[in-house]
Amino acid sequence: MSVLTTVAAILTHSFVVRVYLVIGIFDSIQIHIVLYVYQYITYVCCIISLLTCVYCTLSANIEIFHKIKEEGIFIK
């Protein structure tokens, strides 16, 4: 679910910025640069969020694996 949310946030942000640029709401070069900087900051935050979710999921799975292994549920 977090993967879909991250991808959706990136795509939505990119789409909105490009629509604004095409419509001509932002006319100044300086505003273009600021928008692109904010866009990259958004990408970095989304990627960090995604990596955190992946790390937490993997950590939880490893903990469950060790718990199952200690209880001897595996067939020997």
Secondary structure, 3 states (H helix, E strand, C coil): CHHHHHHHHHHHHHHHHHHHHHHCCCCCHHHHHHHHHHHHHHHHHHHHHHHHHHHHHHHHHHHHHHHHHHHCCCCC
